Amino acid sequence: MSKLTEIRITESNLRLDNNIVKGGILPNKINELSRTVTVAGETVVEGPLYANKMTIEAAPFEVKGAVFVQRELYINNDVSGDIIFRKAVGSASSVVTRALNCNVTFCSDVNAKSITLCNAYVSGSLYGDEIVLENCVIIGGVFATQSLTIKDCIIGTFISPYVELDGNINLLLPSVFSVERANYTKTAHLYSLALADLGSLYRHQEENAESGRIEINLASDDLHTTLTDGGHQRSLHSYSVVGKVLAADLIDTDKFQNHFLLTAAALGPQMLKTYDLGTDSEGNPALLTTERIRAFFFDLLHGKIKIKDLDGSFNIEQFAKTM
């Protein structure tokens, strides 16, 4: 990191280039509610940020407080480098990044009317009307009120009235939901990592023999479900591996350490100390930092770390003893 110059916020339109902002960027006057913030070079904002419109033209860039943008938060397509939002990000309009060479990290939830993310990592969940995701890792859920498009992603779970799927999509939870039947291309594959041994993979060790990913058949594993809450009912299409894990009780999933790994990933910078999953294959602590967890899940997404398929066979006598 280069030496940054401290800047005091006094202008209605702000251009940040090689600056550090100590107290955040918040409006003090009525005319500052329409402030446009442009990031033109390396910048760190140590507090919260409010802007009418925000454009990021260069990286690295980091905001340590919450962010709210009235109109649009936009990352230019040619930005290369790391961009980190340490707390929640919200917009009354849109949050957009399509930059292929930019590593964008959201350490909490993202809430906007329209969300378009490419090559982004989100520790929390996404909430929006229209959401488009490509080459992303979302540890939490994706909740769209109108439409959802996903291509080559790892996602906790999702629910949307209308869903389009393409490429390899890996789920951290067993089920996802849509109001209408999901639309998918011939190259779309949906997998659940609920029984994958993510803990061993994170430590670069051999996976448990009883672990593995499970493919969800988008044609045959479509379950029509009716949810009831008081006098209200809602019909959904559920795509789930529940029907394929009859023998799941035979597997001690606690030793996979998935819950601990995903909890650490979801909490992100909210943890008061850095935990680890024990030692890796080289005898070093497998630290659970946001940066290492991000790199791990993108290695999974890009196939640099392979997950074996779950062996569907089991001993019927052993299963009978559990009944």
N, C-alpha and C positions, 0 to 999 in steps of 0.2 A: 504494500500500500504506500502510495506517495504521501508527502506531507500536505495536509488539508488546511485550508484557510478558514477561520471562523467567520461566519457571516451573520449579521443581525437583520431580521425580517422587517423591512419598512416599506417595501414596494407593493403595488397592487398586482403587478405582473412580475414573476420571479424567474430568473434563469440561474440555475445552479451548475457550476463547473469547478471541480476541485475544491469543494467547500464542505465544511462540517457545520451543522445547525444544532446548537446546544439545547435550545428550549422547545423545539418543535415549530411547526408552521400552522398557526391558527389565526383566524381573523380577529382584529381588534376594532375595526371600523366597518360601517355598512358597505363601503365601496370595495372592501377586501373580500366580501363574499363572492365576488366575481373574479377572484384572482386565478390566473393561469400559472401553473408551475411546470417548467421545462427543465429536465435534467440533461445537461449537455456534456458532462464529464463526471469523473469519480466523485461521489457524494455520500455523506452519511448524515441522516436526520435522527437525532437522539430522542426525539419526542414524537407526539402525534402529528398528523398532517391532514389539513383540510384544504381542498382546492375545488374551484368550479370545473376546471379541466386540468388533466395532468398528462404530459407526454414525456416518455423516457427515450432519449436519443443515444445514450451511451451507458456503459457499465464499467466498473462495478458501482452498485447503488444499494443502499441499505436504509430501511426505516425501522426504528426500534419501537415506535408507538403505533397505535391504531391509525388506519387511513380511511378517509371518506372523500369521495370525489362526486360532485353533483352531476356532472355530465358524462365524462369518459375518462377512464384510465387506460392509456394506450402505450404499448411498447413497440417501437419501430421494428420492422422486419429485419433490418440489417444490424441490429444490436448484437454484440458478442461479449459474453462475460457473465458474471454472477449478479443476480438481483434478488434481494432477500427482504421479505416483509415479515417482521417478527411477530406481529399481532394481527388482529382481524382487519380485513379489507372489505369496504362496502362502496357501492355506487348506486345512485338513483337511476342510472342509465346502463353503462356497460363497462366491463373489464375485458380487455382484448390483448392477447399476445400471440403472434404467429411466427416469432423469430426462431429459426431452427438452430441457431448457434448460441442462443441465450439460455442459461440455466436459471429459471425462475423458481423461487421457493416461497411458498406461503406457509407460515408456521401456525396458522389458525384458520378460521372459516373465511370463505369468500361469499359475499351476498350482493347480487346485482340483478337487474332486470334481464340483461343479456351477458353471458359469459362465454368467451372463446379462448381456449388455452391450448398451447402447443409446447411440448417439452417442459411441462411444469410439474412441480411436486407440491402437494397440498397435505399438510398434517391433519387438517380438520375436514370439514364438509363443504360442499357447494350448494348454494340455494339460489335459484333463478327461474325465470320464465322459459328462456331458450338457452340451452347449454350445448356447446360443441367442444369436444375433447379429442385431441390426437397426440399420441406418444406422451401420455401423462400418467402420473401415479397419484391416486387420491386415497389416502388412508381411511377417511371417513366415508360418508354416503354422498351420493349425487341426487339432489331432489329438484326436479324440474316440473313446473306447473303446466307447461305447454309442450315442449319437444326436447329430445335429447339425442345427440349424435355422438357415437363413440367409435374410435378407430385406434387399435393397438394401444391398450391401456391396462393398468392395474387399478382396480377400484374396490372399495369396501363393499358397497352395495348400491343399487340405484332404484328409483321409482319415477315414472313419468307417464303421462297419457300416451305419448307417441315416442317410439324408440327406433333408431336406426343403428345397426351394428356392422362393423367391418374389421377385418384383421383378427389378431389374437387378443382376446379380452380375458383377463384373469381376475377372479373375484376373491376377496379375502374372507367373505362370509358365504354361507351355503345358498342363499336365494336372492333373486332380484325380481322386480315387479314392473308391469306396464298395464295401462288401461286397455289399449288396443294390442293386438298381437304384434310382437316385435317384427320389424322388417330387417332382413339381413342379406348380405351378399353371399355368393358361393364360397368366398374365401374367409368368411367369418367363422371363428371358433370361440366358444365360451367355456372357460374352465373355472372350477372352484379350487382354491388353495386352502380350504378349511382344514383338510387333513394332510397338508404338506408339512414337512419338517423344516420350517423356516429357520428355527433356532440353529440347527446343525449347518444349514446352508450359510447362515450369517457368520458362523465360526469357521467356515471352509472345511467342514468335516463331513464324513459320509452320512447320508440320510438314514433314518430309521427304516428298517425293512418293512414296517407296517404302514409307512407314510406314503404320500404321493398326491398328485393332482387328479381331479376327476373331471372328465369332460361332460358338459351339459349339452344334450342333443336339443337344438333349438326347435326341431320339428316334433319329437316325441316326448320331450320332458316339459311340455307346456301344460301347466295345471291351471284350470279355471277356478279361481278362489273367490268366495264372497266374505267380506269382512263386515262385522256388525258392531256398531257402537251405539247403545241405547236404541233409539228408533231409526237410526240411519244405517243404510247398507251401501256397500260399494263393491262392485265386481272388478277383479283384477286377473291378469294373466301372470302366473308365477312360474319362473324358470329356476328349478331347484335341483339339488343332488340328494334331497331327503330320501327319495325312493331308491337311491343307489347305495346308501350307507346303512343297510340293515344290521351289519355286523360292527358298526362304529363303536358300540359299547365294549367290544373286545379290545379296543385300542386305548392305551393310556395316553391321551393327547396332551396331558400336562407336561410330559417329558419333552414334547416338541418345543416348548417355551414360546409358542406363537402368541399367546395372550400377553406375556410380558413384553415381547418385542413390539407388538402393535400398540400396546398402551404407552410405551416409551415414545413410539413414533407419533402418536396422537397428541401427547402432552407437549412434545417439543421443548421450547425454551421455558415452559412453566415448571419444569422439574428443578428442584433446588440443588441437586447434585447430579453428577454423571454416573449412571449405573453401567454394568456390563453383563454379558451373558456367559461369563466364565472366560476360559482361555481358548484361543483359536488353534488352528493346526500347527502354528509355529510357536505356541506357548505364550503369546502376548494376549493381554486383556481385550476381549471383543467389546469395546466401548460403544454405548448406545447414544451417539451424538446425532444431531439432525443431519449433518453432512455425510456421515458414514451410512446412516439408514437410507438417505436419499440415493447414494451411490449403489447400495445393495439392491434396492428395488428396481433401479434402472438397469442394473446388470441382469436381473431376472427378466425384465421386460424385453431386453435386447438379445436374450439368449446366451449371454456370456456365462451365466450360471444356469445350469440345466436342472430342471425338476423332473424326477421320474414319475411315471404314471402309477396310480395306486393299483396294487394287485387285487383283483376282485374276488379271489378265492379265499375261503376260510373253512375251518374244521367244524362240521355240523354238530359233532359231539361236544366240542368246546362251547359252541353257541347255546346248546341245550342246557348246559350247566348254569348259564346266566339267567335262564328263564324262571 
